[in-house]
Amino acid sequence: MSEQIMRLRKRIASEVGATMVEYGLMVALVAVVVGVAAALLGKNISTMFDSIATSI
């Protein structure tokens, strides 16, 4: 039983957990950037598609 606990401690303390957190932060940052870009460019893109649809 104690051998399993030691393996679990090693697994938790390894750098794998740190890299997972880093990847999670990067994904969150990308999501924020995409959201801000969509908010800023949304009106312009909508206007562009409306003009294209009107000309077709």
C-alpha positions in Angstrom: 0.0 0.0 0.0 2.8 2.4 0.9 4.4 1.7 -2.5 1.3 2.9 -4.2 1.2 6.0 -2.2 4.9 6.7 -3.0 4.1 6.3 -6.7 1.2 8.7 -6.4 3.4 11.3 -4.7 6.0 11.0 -7.4 3.3 11.4 -10.1 1.8 14.5 -8.4 5.2 16.1 -7.8 6.5 15.5 -11.3 6.8 18.3 -13.9 3.9 16.9 -15.8 1.5 18.8 -13.6 3.3 22.0 -14.2 3.3 21.6 -17.9 -0.4 20.9 -17.9 -1.0 24.1 -16.0 1.1 26.0 -18.5 -0.9 24.5 -21.4 -4.1 25.5 -19.7 -2.9 29.1 -19.2 -1.9 29.2 -22.9 -5.3 27.9 -24.0 -7.0 30.5 -21.8 -4.9 33.3 -23.2 -5.7 32.2 -26.8 -9.4 32.1 -26.0 -9.2 35.6 -24.6 -7.4 36.9 -27.7 -9.9 35.3 -30.0 -12.7 36.7 -28.0 -11.3 40.2 -28.1 -10.5 40.0 -31.8 -14.0 38.8 -32.6 -15.5 41.7 -30.5 -13.3 44.3 -32.3 -13.6 43.0 -35.8 -17.2 41.6 -35.6 -18.9 44.7 -36.8 -16.5 45.2 -39.7 -16.7 41.7 -40.8 -20.5 41.7 -40.6 -20.6 44.9 -42.7 -18.3 43.4 -45.3 -20.4 40.2 -45.6 -23.5 42.3 -45.9 -22.0 44.3 -48.8 -20.9 41.1 -50.5 -24.3 39.6 -50.1 -26.0 42.8 -51.5 -23.7 42.8 -54.5 -24.4 39.1 -55.3 
